Amino acid sequence: MTTNSKAKLATIWLSGCSGCHMSLLDIDEVLIDIAKQVQLVYGPLVDIKTFPENVDVTLIEGAVANREQLELLKYARPRTKILISMGDCAVTGNVTALRNGFANSDEAVLRREFIENTDLNPQIPTDVPPLLKKVYPLHEVVKVDYFIPGCPPPAGNIAYVLTELLAGKVPLMENKSKYG
Amino acid sequence: MSNKKLSLKIDGRDIIADEGKTILETATKNGIEIPHLCFLEGLTNTGACRLCLVELKGQARLFASCSTPIADGMEVVTDSPVLKEYRKNTVQLLLSERTHICSVCVANKKCELQSYADKLGVDHVAFEREWTHEEIDATHPFLVIDRNRCILCTRCIRVCDEIEGVHTLDLKLRGKDSQVITDFDDPWGKSTSCTSCRKCAKVCPVGAIYVEGEPLSETKDSSIAKFVLSRRKK
């Protein structure tokens, strides 16, 4: 078996709770079929530090909330053929975007977390990626090819989309999408 | 109402119905489903949500089926690629206006807007969202209004006025800035007109008005207006 004939699959974890990755692992026996057809080249489950070239399918969980995530997403887009928004955070912003309704939400979030709710040595951290003013769903930053909404997305929907794509077909989400 | 019968076609089916009925009523009675949000049986029509748009043969524009009366020889199309696209856009616009976060909403899985988004295949919102930050009023002993989730269908206002007859709820401001208010925009808990009948929470299609601590499966009852009207006739 050569790895060259396998499709290259990557996953990215932005601002999300990892529930979508759990849902990806929850696709039961389909996981075995898919594992036979793909090579997992990048993601929180893989120990590779930079996003590789020539990726076929990239599943992305989470919204874009800080500068590091923004750069990673923009870096990954031209290096993957198909980019999929996986889960409500990636598709809508979801809970991570609740701060968007507040003015200067990046400062407000940091102040609330690291000053107001901290008893010991309250200070705003400076050695972490700076937050963006607003949290964005993926398609407001880059072109997204497919969407799998849900919090988390039903495992069956992830299995369906991956299976269809690997078979060279176009997945249709009508009557399948599931917010919340 | 007159007893005159009209004959029309809906999706190619020949249908006979009473004069004065709307397209939506006639279609529903004949088992043809047309998506709708602001319409509720037993309340007056406002034609506000535009989800129930249909095509009429020989007419260039689309018509809101909830507020268009049937006519003799009318040919109605309730589903087409064009209508589907309009309905998807309508749902996306509703989702983009306020802060709809299904995963943390009390109405998750019990929401008519969410259900239409799923049914129509609205897998994302193509418009940039407004991310408004509206006021939540939880001053009433058990009724809560979260205006972030409101789609301005005005079902609550109509049921309060037409069925309960107290008109505690109303709208202020205009367009997408409109807000559902209680009395003269006073806190709900201080309202002197509210009878705490819960009908507003029963008919809310989303999670904007709800009963604190009560599962929505017990609160929601979209047949309440129709039921009260039928009892009044007895």
Interface residues (C-beta under 8 A of the other chain):
Chain A: S85 D88 V91 T92 G93 N94 V95 A97 L98 N100 G101 F102 K134 P137 H139 E140 V144 Y146 F147 I148 P149 C151 L172 M173 E174 N175 K176 S177 K178 Y179 G180
Chain B: L95 T99 H100 I101 C102 S103 V104 C105 N108 K109 C111 Q114 A117 D118 K119 L120 G121 V122 D123 H124 V125 A126 E128 R129 W131 T132 H133 N148
